[in-house]
Amino acid sequence: MSENKHILRVENLRKSFGDNVVLKDVSFTMDKGETKVIIGPSGTGKSTLLTCINQLVKPDSGTIYLKDINVTKAEEMNKIRARIGFVFQDFGLFSHLTAMRNVMIGPVKVQKMNKEDAKNLAYEELKRVGLLEHADKYPAQLSGGQKQRVGIARALAMQPELILFDEPTSALDPELIGEVLAVMKDLADNKMTMLIVTHEMGFARTVSDEIIFMEDGVIVEQGTPEKLFKNPEHKRTGEFLFKLTELYGEGDE
């Protein structure tokens, strides 16, 4: 069925916290291998959207489909979450586990993989993010950029169909941001399906297939980076991008 060709469909999603309506009928789709970047002012619902997709927060109404599965009505959410990776802005690592064990834990606990296979898988994913030599270190022994790369390896170890990134560089010192973005660019080049909330405009411009601009809980505009940066339909999109590129720079053309 044509409606199921998308890997992700978000339809008329609404979410309020008390009187504050954070998401107002948000709808969009994603295809396999696509990288979409969500941008917008703080407090506009970007992170809430990601947590609703992963059902860490329950939407008030609307529907989310992962392929043909209605995520909003799924009973076994752990199985769904195993198919949707999540990389948090504050890393979310277990402090008492080494980098290797942090990456192993999902496959062992959720997918019931035997420990030897999980260790081999963790080895490959840590190698993929350039951290193999730090496999036996604990989070306290790692830099912020290294912690975030472990977080990415942990998400990849679940072999997800989609990975959500919630401002993955916002907690990092400026000199560490590049090493995380380089790993994400490599994933995009290898057609990992990714939905990314970020203010890194150079990254968004060069890596994304489509940019979604959100404000006040709605999607104001979405389109290719070329369209939004060069010829936005809405004045507000142009104003926001101009301010953000002035503040953070555009990065690589």
Buried (B, 14 or more C-beta within 10 A) or exposed (E): EEEEEBBBBBBEBBBBEEEEBBBBEBEBBBEBEBBBBBBBBEEBBBBBBBBBBBBEBEBEEBBBBBBEBEBBEBEEEEEBBBBBBBBBBEBBBEEEBBBBBBBBBBBBEEBEBEEEEBBEBBBBBBEBBBBBEBBEBBBEEBBBBBBBBBBBBBBBBBBBBBBBBBBBBEBBEEEBBBBBBBBBBBBBEEEBBBBBBBBBBBBBBBBBBBBBBBBBBBBBBBBBBEBBBEEBEEEBBBEBBEEBBEEBEBBEE
